[in-house]
Amino acid sequence: MRRELDKFAGYAACKSPEALDEETRALGILKLDANENVYGPSPKVKAALASFDDAHIYPDSCQTELRRALAGYTGVSAEHIVAGSGSDQLIDLLIRLFVSPGDEVLTATPTFAMYKFFTELVGGKFVAVPRDDEFNLVPEKLIKAISKKTKLVFIAMPNNPTGTQIPVDAVKKIIETGVPVVVDEAYYEFTSQTLAPEIDNSPNLMILRTFSKWAGLAGLRVGYGLFPTAVAERVDAIKDPYCVNAAAVVAAKESLKDADYLMGNVRLMISERERLFDALSSIKYLKTYPSEANFILCKVKSRIALQIQVLLERRGILVRYFNSPQMENCLRFSIGRPQDTDRLITELQRIGEM
């Protein structure tokens, strides 16, 4: 085994409801820890999967029909599009394509943990530029940190786990440096802010998206990238041939056919996000950060966030706990339905009275 991986910690995934004891599960699990879509997939997806009869056949390794449908959805021609097993796989492939041992991957932190995960896995150096006190990316600081060893810059737009957004014009300034820039638009449908129109004019721009959030397909693992054709060809060459399973392809295509229905659910979540923000802001021991995604981050004041997370879990509510540099004593709450918000706020108020 590679000795340099002896101290590799891996990724701390969210706790599965199956891992909880029977007494807790009997309360009815409210899962608000993984930024999942509580409304689930389109009814058309459920119907198509119910009649799915091709599990014994390998899927199209080129995802031809899915890429054609994505071209219509994104306005970017199919030759620029590569599908993958979630956008996580595409992050992995881009880093393996660009980064050799000792090369640098640059981003503003805190941000999505998989950028660091895959960088360190290939022996690259992860360079973190701290965000400001409100978790905003400062473009000038990021540009200043670019060196001759910088092979990739990752920008989450909006950012996970903070929910903060960066203006398109600020991203364009970073793209103008000429360094390869990956813009992670996992929450694009919640913002409608995108760099997709720049793909044809920016040979160093790459964009990642996913069906996990807006389309409710987190369990099927399907994402895609919008790349310059030279990058798309190389990524396609190094990815495993059947990386998007046949059921996921069916679900993604049906989702695109029913985008209006799914965007209706997105609008419900955006509305509920605003209501949850106001409710969380009224709780004295929480500092709430504005979000453009489907979750809200809070800093816990004068209390221990881990204890609150444990208390909520005992009451059947799963939320995400952070205690990493720049995110000490924080909790993140995914957006649920109105009744989910009511249950969460009631329990947080009870905790405040303890």
C-alpha positions as CSV (number, residue, x, y, z in Angstrom):
1,M,0.0,0.0,0.0
2,R,1.1,3.6,-0.6
3,R,2.7,4.8,2.6
4,E,1.7,8.4,2.0
5,L,-1.9,7.4,2.4
6,D,-1.4,6.0,5.9
7,K,-2.8,9.2,7.4
8,F,-5.4,9.8,4.7
9,A,-8.6,10.3,6.8
10,G,-11.2,9.8,4.0
11,Y,-14.5,11.6,3.7
12,A,-16.9,11.7,6.7
13,A,-20.2,11.0,5.0
14,C,-23.6,11.8,6.7
15,K,-25.1,9.2,9.0
16,S,-27.6,6.9,7.4
17,P,-31.0,6.5,9.1
18,E,-30.3,2.7,9.0
19,A,-27.5,3.3,11.5
20,L,-29.8,4.7,14.1
21,D,-31.4,2.6,16.9
22,E,-34.9,1.4,16.5
23,E,-36.2,3.7,19.2
24,T,-35.0,6.8,17.4
25,R,-36.2,5.5,14.0
26,A,-39.7,5.0,15.6
27,L,-39.9,8.8,16.1
28,G,-39.9,9.3,12.3
29,I,-36.5,10.4,10.9
30,L,-36.2,13.9,9.5
31,K,-33.1,13.9,7.3
32,L,-31.8,17.5,7.0
33,D,-28.1,16.7,6.9
34,A,-27.1,16.0,3.3
35,N,-28.7,18.7,1.2
36,E,-31.1,16.2,-0.4
37,N,-34.3,17.1,-2.1
38,V,-37.1,16.2,0.2
39,Y,-39.7,16.2,-2.6
40,G,-37.9,13.4,-4.4
41,P,-37.8,12.8,-8.2
42,S,-40.4,13.6,-10.8
43,P,-43.4,11.2,-11.0
44,K,-42.3,10.5,-14.6
45,V,-39.0,9.1,-13.2
46,K,-40.8,6.8,-10.8
47,A,-43.0,5.5,-13.6
48,A,-40.1,5.0,-15.9
49,L,-38.1,3.1,-13.3
50,A,-41.1,1.0,-12.4
51,S,-41.2,-0.3,-16.0
52,F,-37.3,-0.4,-16.4
53,D,-36.3,-3.7,-17.9
54,D,-32.7,-3.3,-19.0
55,A,-30.8,-4.0,-15.8
56,H,-29.1,-7.0,-17.6
57,I,-27.7,-4.8,-20.4
58,Y,-24.6,-2.5,-20.2
59,P,-25.6,1.1,-20.6
60,D,-24.4,3.3,-23.5
61,S,-20.8,4.2,-22.5
62,C,-21.1,7.6,-24.3
63,Q,-24.5,8.5,-22.7
64,T,-25.5,9.7,-26.2
65,E,-29.2,10.4,-25.6
66,L,-28.6,11.9,-22.2
67,R,-25.9,14.3,-23.6
68,R,-28.3,15.3,-26.4
69,A,-31.0,16.1,-23.9
70,L,-28.5,18.0,-21.8
71,A,-27.5,20.1,-24.8
72,G,-31.1,21.2,-25.1
73,Y,-31.3,21.9,-21.3
74,T,-28.0,23.8,-21.0
75,G,-27.7,25.5,-24.4
76,V,-24.3,24.0,-24.7
77,S,-23.6,21.5,-27.6
78,A,-23.3,17.8,-26.8
79,E,-19.6,17.8,-27.8
80,H,-18.8,19.8,-24.7
81,I,-20.8,17.5,-22.3
82,V,-19.5,14.6,-20.3
83,A,-21.7,12.7,-17.9
84,G,-20.5,10.9,-14.8
85,S,-21.5,9.0,-11.7
86,G,-22.3,12.2,-9.8
87,S,-20.2,15.4,-10.2
88,D,-17.9,13.8,-7.6
89,Q,-16.6,11.5,-10.2
90,L,-15.9,14.4,-12.6
91,I,-14.0,16.2,-9.9
92,D,-11.9,13.1,-9.4
93,L,-11.3,12.8,-13.2
94,L,-10.4,16.5,-13.7
95,I,-7.9,16.3,-10.9
96,R,-6.3,13.1,-12.2
97,L,-6.2,14.7,-15.7
98,F,-4.5,17.9,-14.6
99,V,-2.6,17.2,-11.4
100,S,0.7,15.4,-10.9
101,P,2.3,14.8,-7.5
102,G,3.4,18.2,-6.1
103,D,1.1,20.3,-8.3
104,E,-1.2,22.7,-6.6
105,V,-5.0,22.9,-6.5
106,L,-6.3,26.2,-5.3
107,T,-9.7,27.2,-3.8
108,A,-11.3,29.4,-1.3
109,T,-12.2,27.7,2.0
110,P,-14.3,26.5,3.7
111,T,-15.7,24.7,0.7
112,F,-16.7,21.3,-0.7
113,A,-14.5,18.7,1.0
114,M,-14.1,16.6,-2.2
115,Y,-11.7,19.1,-3.8
116,K,-9.1,18.5,-1.1
117,F,-10.0,14.7,-0.9
118,F,-9.1,14.0,-4.5
119,T,-6.2,16.4,-4.6
120,E,-4.5,14.6,-1.8
121,L,-5.4,11.2,-3.1
122,V,-3.2,11.9,-6.2
123,G,-0.4,13.5,-4.2
124,G,-1.2,17.0,-5.1
125,K,-0.9,20.0,-2.8
126,F,-4.2,21.6,-1.7
127,V,-3.9,25.4,-1.3
128,A,-6.6,27.0,0.7
129,V,-7.3,30.7,0.6
130,P,-9.5,31.7,3.5
131,R,-12.9,33.4,2.8
132,D,-13.8,36.5,4.7
133,D,-15.6,36.5,8.1
134,E,-19.0,36.2,6.3
135,F,-17.7,33.3,4.1
136,N,-17.5,35.4,0.9
137,L,-14.8,34.6,-1.6
138,V,-12.4,37.5,-2.2
139,P,-11.2,37.2,-5.8
140,E,-8.1,39.4,-5.4
141,K,-6.8,37.1,-2.6
142,L,-7.5,34.0,-4.7
143,I,-5.7,35.5,-7.8
144,K,-2.8,36.5,-5.7
145,A,-2.3,32.9,-4.5
146,I,-2.0,31.5,-8.0
147,S,1.5,30.2,-8.6
148,K,3.5,28.4,-11.4
149,K,2.4,25.2,-9.7
150,T,-1.3,25.9,-9.8
151,K,-3.0,23.4,-12.1
152,L,-6.6,23.9,-11.2
153,V,-8.8,26.5,-9.4
154,F,-12.1,25.3,-7.9
155,I,-15.0,27.7,-7.3
156,A,-18.3,26.5,-5.8
157,M,-21.1,28.8,-7.1
158,P,-22.9,28.9,-4.7
159,N,-20.6,27.5,-2.1
160,N,-21.1,24.4,0.0
161,P,-21.3,24.3,3.0
162,T,-21.7,28.0,3.5
163,G,-24.4,28.8,0.9
164,T,-22.6,32.1,-0.1
165,Q,-22.6,33.2,-3.7
166,I,-19.9,34.8,-5.9
167,P,-20.9,37.2,-8.7
168,V,-20.3,36.0,-12.3
169,D,-18.1,39.0,-13.0
170,A,-15.8,38.1,-10.1
171,V,-15.4,34.6,-11.5
172,K,-14.6,36.0,-14.9
173,K,-11.7,37.9,-13.4
174,I,-10.3,34.6,-12.1
175,I,-10.9,33.0,-15.5
176,E,-9.0,35.8,-17.2
177,T,-5.8,34.7,-15.4
178,G,-5.6,31.8,-17.9
179,V,-5.4,29.1,-15.2
180,P,-7.8,26.2,-15.6
181,V,-10.9,27.1,-13.5
182,V,-13.6,24.6,-12.5
183,V,-16.9,26.3,-11.5
184,D,-19.0,23.9,-9.5
185,E,-22.7,24.7,-10.2
186,A,-24.2,21.9,-8.2
187,Y,-26.9,24.3,-6.9
188,Y,-27.4,26.1,-10.2
189,E,-31.1,25.6,-10.4
190,F,-31.5,27.4,-7.0
191,T,-29.8,30.5,-8.4
192,S,-30.0,30.6,-12.2
193,Q,-26.5,32.1,-12.1
194,T,-24.2,30.3,-14.5
195,L,-21.0,30.6,-16.5
196,A,-22.4,28.2,-19.2
197,P,-22.6,31.0,-21.9
198,E,-18.8,31.4,-21.5
199,I,-17.8,27.9,-22.4
200,D,-17.3,28.6,-26.1
201,N,-15.2,31.6,-25.4
202,S,-13.1,30.4,-22.4
203,P,-10.7,27.5,-23.2
204,N,-9.8,27.3,-19.5
205,L,-13.3,27.1,-18.1
206,M,-15.0,23.9,-16.9
207,I,-18.4,23.7,-15.3
208,L,-19.9,20.9,-13.1
209,R,-23.5,20.2,-12.4
210,T,-25.6,17.4,-10.8
211,F,-29.1,15.9,-10.8
212,S,-28.8,15.2,-7.0
213,K,-30.2,18.5,-5.7
214,W,-32.9,20.0,-8.1
215,A,-34.0,16.7,-9.6
216,G,-34.0,14.5,-6.5
217,L,-31.7,11.8,-7.9
218,A,-29.0,11.8,-5.2
219,G,-29.3,8.1,-4.7
220,L,-28.8,7.3,-8.4
221,R,-25.5,9.3,-8.8
222,V,-25.6,11.2,-12.0
223,G,-23.9,14.5,-12.8
224,Y,-22.3,16.1,-15.9
225,G,-19.7,18.6,-16.9
226,L,-19.6,21.4,-19.5
227,F,-16.0,21.4,-20.8
228,P,-13.9,22.8,-23.7
229,T,-13.9,20.1,-26.4
230,A,-10.2,19.3,-25.8
231,V,-10.9,18.7,-22.1
232,A,-14.2,16.8,-22.8
233,E,-12.3,14.4,-25.1
234,R,-9.6,13.7,-22.6
235,V,-12.0,13.3,-19.7
236,D,-14.1,10.9,-21.8
237,A,-11.0,8.9,-22.6
238,I,-10.0,8.3,-19.0
239,K,-13.4,7.7,-17.4
240,D,-14.6,4.1,-16.9
241,P,-16.9,3.2,-19.8
242,Y,-20.2,2.4,-17.9
243,C,-19.9,5.0,-15.2
244,V,-23.5,6.2,-15.4
245,N,-25.7,3.2,-14.8
246,A,-28.7,2.5,-17.1
247,A,-31.3,3.3,-14.4
248,A,-29.6,6.7,-13.7
249,V,-29.7,7.5,-17.4
250,V,-33.4,6.8,-17.6
251,A,-34.1,8.9,-14.5
252,A,-32.0,11.8,-15.8
253,K,-33.7,11.9,-19.2
254,E,-37.1,11.8,-17.6
255,S,-36.2,14.6,-15.2
256,L,-35.2,16.8,-18.1
257,K,-38.6,16.1,-19.8
258,D,-40.3,17.2,-16.6
259,A,-38.1,20.1,-15.7
260,D,-41.1,22.4,-15.2
261,Y,-42.5,20.2,-12.4
262,L,-39.1,19.9,-10.8
263,M,-38.4,23.6,-10.9
264,G,-41.8,24.0,-9.1
265,N,-40.3,22.0,-6.2
266,V,-37.2,24.1,-6.4
267,R,-39.3,27.2,-5.9
268,L,-41.0,25.6,-2.9
269,M,-37.6,25.0,-1.4
270,I,-36.4,28.5,-2.1
271,S,-39.6,29.9,-0.4
272,E,-39.1,27.6,2.6
273,R,-35.4,28.5,2.8
274,E,-36.4,32.1,3.4
275,R,-38.9,31.1,6.1
276,L,-36.3,28.8,7.8
277,F,-33.7,31.6,7.6
278,D,-36.1,34.0,9.5
279,A,-36.9,31.3,12.0
280,L,-33.3,30.3,12.7
281,S,-32.4,34.0,13.0
282,S,-34.8,34.3,15.9
283,I,-33.0,31.7,17.9
284,K,-30.6,33.6,20.1
285,Y,-27.8,31.0,20.2
286,L,-27.5,30.8,16.4
287,K,-25.8,33.1,14.0
288,T,-27.4,32.5,10.6
289,Y,-25.6,33.0,7.2
290,P,-27.6,33.9,4.1
291,S,-27.8,31.1,1.5
292,E,-28.4,30.7,-2.2
293,A,-28.6,26.9,-2.0
294,N,-30.9,24.4,-0.4
295,F,-29.4,24.6,3.1
296,I,-28.5,27.2,5.7
297,L,-25.3,27.3,7.8
298,C,-25.4,28.5,11.4
299,K,-22.6,29.3,13.8
300,V,-23.6,28.2,17.4
301,K,-23.0,30.8,20.0
302,S,-22.5,30.2,23.8
303,R,-23.4,26.5,23.3
304,I,-21.7,23.4,22.0
305,A,-22.9,22.5,18.4
306,L,-22.1,18.8,18.8
307,Q,-24.3,18.5,21.8
308,I,-27.2,20.2,19.9
309,Q,-26.6,17.8,16.9
310,V,-26.7,14.8,19.3
311,L,-29.9,16.0,21.0
312,L,-31.6,16.6,17.7
313,E,-30.5,13.1,16.5
314,R,-32.1,11.6,19.6
315,R,-35.3,13.3,18.6
316,G,-35.1,11.9,15.1
317,I,-33.7,15.0,13.3
318,L,-30.4,14.6,11.5
319,V,-28.4,17.8,10.8
320,R,-24.8,18.3,9.8
321,Y,-22.1,19.3,12.4
322,F,-18.9,21.0,11.5
323,N,-15.9,21.8,13.7
324,S,-13.2,22.4,11.1
325,P,-10.9,25.4,10.7
326,Q,-13.0,28.5,9.9
327,M,-16.2,26.5,10.7
328,E,-15.7,25.8,14.4
329,N,-18.9,25.0,16.2
330,C,-21.3,25.1,13.2
331,L,-24.5,23.3,12.2
332,R,-26.0,23.1,8.7
333,F,-29.7,22.5,8.0
334,S,-31.0,21.3,4.7
335,I,-34.3,22.8,3.5
336,G,-37.3,20.6,4.1
337,R,-41.0,20.9,3.8
338,P,-43.0,23.5,5.9
339,Q,-43.9,20.8,8.4
340,D,-40.1,19.8,8.6
341,T,-39.2,23.4,9.4
342,D,-41.9,23.6,12.1
343,R,-40.6,20.4,13.8
344,L,-36.9,21.5,13.6
345,I,-37.6,25.0,15.0
346,T,-39.7,23.5,17.8
347,E,-36.9,21.2,18.9
348,L,-34.3,24.0,18.6
349,Q,-36.4,26.3,20.8
350,R,-36.8,23.5,23.4
351,I,-33.0,23.0,23.4
352,G,-32.7,26.8,24.0
353,E,-34.8,26.5,27.1
354,M,-32.7,23.7,28.6
